[in-house]
Amino acid sequence: MPTFAQLCGIHDAARQQALEHTSELITASSLELVRFAWCDLHGVTRGKTLVAGAAAKAMQDGVGMVSTLMLKDTSDRTAFKVFEPGGTSGLPGFEFASNLLLLADPTSFRQLPWTPTTGWVQGQLWFQNGQPVELDTRRVLQQALTRLAQAGYGMKCGLEVEFHIYRIRDTEAQLDPEQAGWPGLPPAVNMIHPGYNLLTEGWYDLAEEPLRIVQHTAQALGLPLLSLEIELGPSQVEAVFEATDALTAADNMVLFRNAVKQALRRAGYHASFMCRPPFANIMSSGWHLHQSLVDNETGRNVFQREAPAPGSTATDAQNTLSELGEHYLAGLLAHARGMAVFCTPTINGFGRYRPNALAPQAVLWGRDNRGAMLRVVGQCGDGATRIENRIGEPAANPYLYLASQVHAGLDGITRRLKAPPATDAPYGASDTLLPTSLGEALQALQADPLLVQAFGSAFVDYLVRVKQSELGRYEQAEDKDDWQRREYFSRI
């Protein structure tokens, strides 16, 4: 009888070899448990923990998971009425909280550094008949990258991730059963550095203990960490990663974000990837995504230009970027409003778009301009020439963030779009502003026919339904600060 992996059509000789290797590692490392993890719509890892002896079979036959895990909003409420007739219309296979199967990739195996004798594998969801669950966000990125590969290109991404780390003062309110809520309260916290002293060595030394945990965790997991930095805001830090292919970059972001939260929690710290933590004096955190395209045959950076285009000036895109790079840049600009919800998916994140805050407000690009939405980095002859998108928040689902870039950039290439001149006034008057709220961003996505077609109308309808559940509860909340404290600060 075929295994479930064979039914899904993904098991071959290479996967069998990887499965045998992973099984040997589990045994040789004397592991007791293996976590089977999956990334949900909100970028949070969920899954089940199996005893080590059951892991190999589970990587062949799958692990059952309730399908409502895909239908949750940020509070863990199910946004669809799965037990009512028509409650999941348009979502066949999700009726009645039916089962899906999580099939793990044996090559993703890691031993977790913060918890003894525990392994970890990453999986994707399948229907019981062996068909892929197309709403799985990792699969959404894979489909986008397939489109890009058909055009002859691959994508490289480098990550700059800002976030906050706090020392836990006590967990009394968080763990008091009399104060339990849905969602519950976060722990009471203190800062790890006072802030407002950017990149100071003294503040780094003050915060070195938790940053060492971040360093050791990332490196033990094989993540390509380059640097750890003190950001401007109180208790705010940044992690920078070497560029990799796009799918690896997205996987790394998922693993990093969820792993450091757990490792720091074990040591008495609370890490938050919420854009604007619920305190009076903070600085917003962004996730700056550096991206370039490479030729699939040669590996050459196709954004790179050897000399400025004849007759161009410093404000012209082709003074720095190749013709194809300009088209890609113009595509990102053309779909900036529609892609915003993929880059900034929380109510809280839109508070970041403020004047002179190193965060964008308008749909503009600039040369090495950190106030513009898109920052072109590099110069002629520079193999590291790239476009930095500064619209994202660290809570974004990495697969959706990157997929939105691919679809928008490809449209620019297909239509040979031209970019406007570079801005020298990113906070001046502009014809096109970024959305200022989650509701406006959802409307902008629905009004962008190219992105709706590229992601699929079924996926867009699904995303909008889940995000509207989040938005509706926020609008009904009497204490909106408390709502964000519970919804985001305690969980993201």
C-alpha positions in Angstrom: 0.0 0.0 0.0 1.5 3.4 -0.9 2.3 5.9 1.8 0.6 9.2 1.9 3.7 10.9 0.6 3.6 8.7 -2.4 -0.1 9.4 -2.9 0.8 13.1 -2.9 3.4 12.4 -5.6 6.3 13.9 -3.7 8.2 10.8 -2.5 11.1 9.9 -4.7 14.6 8.4 -4.2 16.0 11.8 -3.0 13.3 12.1 -0.4 13.8 8.5 0.7 17.5 9.1 1.2 16.7 12.3 3.2 14.2 10.4 5.3 16.8 7.7 6.1 19.4 10.3 7.0 17.0 12.2 9.2 15.9 9.0 11.0 19.6 8.2 11.7 20.2 11.7 13.1 17.2 11.4 15.4 18.5 8.1 16.7 22.1 9.2 16.9 21.2 12.3 18.8 19.1 10.3 21.3 16.1 12.6 20.7 12.9 12.0 22.6 10.6 14.3 20.8 10.2 15.8 17.3 8.0 18.8 16.6 6.1 18.8 13.3 5.6 22.5 12.5 3.6 24.5 10.0 3.4 28.2 9.3 -0.1 29.7 9.5 -1.6 32.7 7.8 -0.2 35.0 10.4 3.4 33.7 10.3 3.0 31.7 13.5 4.3 28.1 13.7 1.8 25.5 14.8 1.9 21.7 14.8 2.1 18.6 16.9 4.9 17.0 18.9 5.6 13.3 18.4 7.7 10.9 20.3 10.9 10.3 18.4 10.1 6.7 17.5 7.0 7.9 15.6 8.7 10.6 13.5 9.9 8.6 10.5 6.5 7.0 9.9 4.8 10.4 10.3 7.0 11.9 7.6 5.6 9.2 5.3 2.0 9.1 6.4 1.4 12.6 7.6 0.1 14.1 10.8 -3.6 14.9 11.2 -4.4 18.5 11.9 -7.8 20.2 12.2 -8.6 22.3 9.2 -9.8 25.3 11.2 -6.2 26.1 11.9 -6.2 27.7 8.5 -9.3 29.7 9.2 -8.2 31.5 12.4 -7.8 35.2 12.8 -5.1 36.7 15.0 -7.0 35.9 18.2 -7.4 32.2 17.2 -11.1 32.7 16.5 -12.4 30.8 13.5 -13.5 33.3 10.9 -15.8 30.9 9.0 -18.9 29.2 10.3 -17.7 25.7 9.6 -20.7 23.9 11.1 -23.4 25.9 9.3 -24.7 25.2 5.7 -22.7 27.3 3.3 -20.3 28.5 6.0 -17.3 27.4 4.0 -18.7 28.0 0.5 -15.7 28.4 -1.8 -13.5 26.4 0.6 -14.1 22.8 -0.3 -12.4 20.4 2.1 -12.8 22.7 5.2 -16.4 21.7 6.1 -17.2 20.6 9.7 -13.6 21.2 11.0 -12.5 18.2 8.9 -8.9 16.8 9.0 -5.9 17.9 6.9 -2.6 16.1 6.9 0.7 17.8 7.6 3.5 16.2 5.6 7.0 17.2 6.8 10.1 17.7 4.7 12.8 15.5 6.1 15.5 17.9 4.8 14.2 20.6 7.1 15.2 18.7 10.2 16.9 20.6 13.0 17.7 19.9 16.6 16.3 22.8 18.7 19.1 24.4 20.8 16.9 25.7 23.6 15.1 22.6 24.6 16.9 19.3 25.2 16.5 16.2 23.1 13.9 17.8 20.8 14.0 17.9 17.0 12.0 20.0 14.6 10.7 19.5 11.0 8.7 21.8 8.8 5.7 20.7 6.8 2.9 21.7 4.5 -0.7 20.8 4.5 -2.5 18.4 2.2 -6.1 17.2 1.8 -6.7 13.6 2.7 -7.1 12.7 -1.0 -3.4 13.7 -1.6 -4.3 17.1 -3.2 -2.3 20.1 -2.1 -4.0 22.8 0.1 -3.5 25.8 -2.2 -4.3 28.3 0.6 -1.1 27.2 2.5 1.0 30.4 2.3 4.2 28.6 1.7 2.6 27.0 -1.4 1.5 30.5 -2.5 5.1 31.7 -2.6 6.2 28.5 -4.3 3.6 29.1 -7.1 4.9 32.7 -7.5 8.5 31.5 -7.7 7.4 29.0 -10.4 6.0 31.9 -12.4 9.3 33.7 -12.0 11.3 30.7 -13.0 9.3 30.3 -16.1 10.3 33.8 -17.0 14.0 32.7 -16.5 14.7 34.3 -13.2 15.3 33.5 -9.5 14.9 35.8 -6.6 17.5 36.6 -3.9 16.4 38.2 -0.7 18.3 39.7 2.3 16.5 40.4 5.6 16.7 43.3 8.0 14.4 42.7 10.9 13.7 45.1 13.7 11.9 43.9 16.8 11.7 44.5 20.6 13.1 42.5 23.5 11.9 43.0 27.1 12.9 41.4 30.3 10.0 39.7 32.0 9.3 41.2 35.3 6.5 38.8 36.3 3.8 36.6 34.7 1.3 36.8 37.5 -1.4 38.5 35.4 -0.6 36.5 32.3 -0.9 33.1 34.1 -3.6 34.0 36.7 -6.7 31.8 35.8 -8.9 34.6 37.2 -7.6 37.0 34.6 -7.6 34.5 31.7 -8.9 36.1 28.4 -9.3 35.4 24.7 -6.6 36.5 24.0 -4.9 36.8 27.4 -2.7 39.4 28.9 1.1 39.6 28.1 3.7 39.4 30.9 4.7 42.5 32.8 8.1 43.7 31.4 11.1 45.9 31.7 13.3 47.3 29.0 16.7 45.8 28.1 18.1 49.2 27.0 16.8 52.8 27.3 16.9 53.6 23.6 17.4 56.9 21.7 21.1 56.2 21.3 21.4 54.5 18.0 24.1 51.8 17.5 25.8 52.8 20.7 28.3 50.2 22.0 27.2 50.9 25.6 23.6 50.0 25.0 24.7 46.9 23.1 26.7 45.9 26.1 23.7 46.5 28.4 21.6 44.3 26.1 24.2 41.7 25.4 22.7 38.8 27.4 19.5 38.5 25.4 21.3 39.3 22.2 23.7 36.4 22.8 20.7 34.2 23.1 19.4 35.5 19.7 22.9 34.9 18.2 23.4 31.4 19.6 19.8 30.4 18.6 20.1 31.6 15.1 23.5 30.1 14.5 22.6 26.8 16.0 19.7 26.6 13.6 21.9 27.3 10.7 20.5 30.7 9.9 22.8 33.1 8.0 22.9 35.8 10.7 25.3 38.7 9.8 24.8 41.2 12.6 22.8 42.3 15.7 22.3 45.9 16.3 20.8 48.4 18.7 18.0 50.3 17.1 16.8 53.8 18.0 13.8 52.9 20.1 13.8 51.8 23.8 14.4 48.0 23.9 14.5 47.9 20.1 17.0 45.8 18.2 17.7 44.6 14.7 18.9 41.3 13.1 20.4 41.3 9.6 20.8 38.2 7.5 22.8 37.3 4.4 20.9 37.1 1.1 19.6 33.7 0.1 17.1 32.4 -2.5 13.6 33.7 -1.8 12.1 30.5 -0.4 15.0 29.9 1.9 14.7 33.5 3.1 11.0 33.1 3.9 11.7 29.8 5.7 14.5 31.5 7.7 12.3 34.4 8.7 9.6 32.0 10.0 12.1 29.9 11.9 14.0 32.9 13.3 10.9 34.8 14.5 9.3 31.8 16.3 12.6 30.3 17.6 14.0 33.4 19.3 10.6 34.1 21.0 10.8 30.6 22.5 14.5 30.7 23.4 14.3 34.1 25.0 11.2 33.2 26.9 13.1 30.3 28.5 15.7 32.8 29.7 13.1 35.3 31.1 12.7 37.6 28.1 9.7 38.6 26.0 10.4 39.2 22.3 7.8 41.0 20.3 7.6 41.4 16.5 4.6 43.7 17.0 5.3 46.8 15.0 4.4 49.3 17.7 4.5 47.8 21.3 1.8 49.2 23.6 3.9 51.8 25.5 4.0 55.6 25.3 7.6 56.0 24.1 8.5 53.5 21.5 9.8 53.5 17.9 8.0 51.4 15.2 9.8 48.3 13.9 10.1 47.6 10.2 11.1 44.6 8.1 13.2 45.9 5.2 13.3 43.4 2.4 16.3 43.6 0.0 15.6 41.9 -3.3 17.2 41.2 -6.7 16.6 38.9 -9.5 19.2 36.5 -10.9 19.5 34.8 -14.3 18.7 31.2 -13.8 21.3 30.0 -16.2 24.2 32.2 -15.3 23.4 33.3 -11.7 24.1 36.9 -12.7 22.3 39.7 -11.0 20.0 41.1 -13.7 19.4 44.3 -11.9 23.1 45.2 -12.3 24.1 47.8 -14.8 27.7 48.3 -15.9 27.4 52.0 -16.9 24.7 54.6 -16.7 22.2 54.6 -19.6 23.1 57.2 -22.2 21.6 60.6 -21.4 20.4 59.5 -17.9 20.7 61.5 -14.7 20.9 60.5 -11.1 17.1 60.6 -10.8 16.6 58.1 -13.6 16.2 54.5 -12.6 18.5 53.3 -15.5 21.3 55.5 -14.1 21.7 52.7 -11.6 19.4 49.8 -12.5 19.3 47.7 -15.7 16.3 48.1 -18.0 14.8 45.0 -16.5 15.5 46.3 -13.0 13.6 49.5 -13.8 10.6 47.5 -15.0 10.6 45.5 -11.8 10.9 48.7 -9.7 8.0 50.2 -11.6 5.9 47.1 -11.0 6.4 47.4 -7.3 5.3 51.0 -7.5 2.3 50.2 -9.6 1.0 47.7 -7.1 2.2 49.3 -3.9 -1.2 50.0 -2.5 -2.5 46.5 -3.4 0.4 44.7 -1.9 0.4 46.7 1.4 -1.8 44.2 3.3 0.7 41.4 2.5 3.6 43.6 3.8 1.8 45.2 6.7 -1.0 42.8 7.8 -1.9 44.1 11.2 -4.0 47.1 12.4 -1.0 48.1 14.6 1.5 48.2 11.7 -0.1 51.1 9.9 0.9 53.4 12.7 4.4 53.2 11.4 3.8 55.3 8.3 4.7 58.7 9.8 6.7 61.6 8.4 10.5 61.7 9.0 10.3 58.3 10.8 12.5 56.3 8.4 9.2 54.6 7.2 7.4 55.3 4.0 4.2 57.3 3.5 3.9 57.6 -0.2 4.5 55.4 -3.3 7.9 56.7 -4.2 11.4 55.4 -4.8 14.8 56.9 -4.2 18.5 56.3 -4.5 19.8 55.3 -1.1 16.9 57.2 0.4 15.6 55.7 3.6 12.5 57.8 3.6 11.2 56.4 0.3 9.1 53.2 0.1 11.7 51.7 -2.3 15.4 52.3 -1.9 17.7 51.5 -4.7 21.0 50.3 -3.3 24.2 49.9 -5.3 25.9 51.5 -8.3 27.0 50.6 -11.8 29.2 47.5 -11.8 28.1 46.5 -8.3 27.0 42.8 -8.2 25.0 43.6 -5.0 22.7 46.1 -6.7 19.2 45.6 -5.3 15.9 47.2 -4.4 15.0 47.5 -0.7 11.3 47.6 0.1 10.7 49.4 3.4 7.0 49.0 3.6 7.0 45.8 5.6 6.4 45.2 9.3 8.1 42.3 11.2 4.8 40.6 11.9 4.2 40.0 8.1 3.8 36.4 6.8 7.1 36.0 4.9 5.6 33.9 2.2 3.0 36.4 1.3 5.3 39.4 1.6 7.7 37.8 -0.9 5.0 36.5 -3.2 3.6 40.0 -3.5 7.0 41.3 -4.7 7.3 38.6 -7.3 3.8 39.2 -8.8 4.1 43.0 -8.8 7.6 42.9 -10.2 6.7 40.4 -12.9 3.9 42.6 -14.0 6.3 45.5 -14.4 8.6 43.3 -16.5 5.8 42.0 -18.6 4.3 45.4 -19.4 7.8 47.1 -19.6 6.7 49.8 -17.1 8.8 52.9 -16.7 9.6 54.3 -13.2 9.1 58.0 -12.4 12.1 60.0 -11.4 13.6 59.3 -8.0 12.3 61.4 -5.1 14.4 63.8 -3.1 11.4 64.7 -0.8 9.9 61.4 0.4 7.7 63.2 2.9 6.6 65.9 0.6 3.4 66.1 -1.5 2.6 63.0 -3.4 -0.1 61.9 -5.8 -0.3 58.4 -4.3 -0.2 57.6 -0.6 0.1 54.2 1.0 -3.0 52.9 2.8 -3.3 54.3 6.3 -5.3 51.5 7.8 -5.9 47.7 7.5 -9.4 48.3 6.1 -8.1 50.7 3.4 -5.3 48.1 2.5 -7.9 45.3 2.1 -9.9 47.5 -0.2 -6.7 48.4 -2.2 -6.0 44.7 -2.7 -9.5 44.0 -3.9 -9.2 46.9 -6.3 -6.0 45.6 -7.9 -7.1 43.1 -10.6 -3.5 41.9 -11.3 -2.8 40.9 -7.7 -6.2 39.3 -7.3 -5.6 37.2 -10.4 -2.0 36.4 -9.5 -2.8 35.3 -5.9 -6.2 33.8 -7.1 -9.6 35.2 -6.2 -10.2 32.3 -3.8 -7.1 33.1 -1.8 -7.8 36.9 -1.7 -11.4 36.2 -0.6 -10.1 33.9 2.1 -7.5 36.4 3.3 -9.9 39.3 3.3 -12.5 37.3 5.3 -9.9 36.4 8.0 -8.5 39.9 8.2 -12.0 41.4 8.4 -12.7 39.2 11.4 -9.7 40.8 13.1 -10.7 44.3 12.0 -14.3 43.9 13.1 -13.4 42.8 16.6 -11.0 45.8 16.9 -13.7 48.3 15.8 -16.1 46.8 18.5 -13.5 47.0 21.3 -14.1 49.6 23.9 -10.5 49.7 25.0 -8.5 49.6 21.8 -5.1 49.9 23.5 -5.9 46.8 25.6 -7.2 45.0 22.5 -3.8 45.5 20.8 -1.9 44.6 23.9 -3.7 41.2 24.1 -4.0 40.6 20.4 -0.5 41.5 19.3 1.9 42.1 22.1 1.1 38.9 24.0 1.3 36.7 20.9 3.2 38.2 18.0 
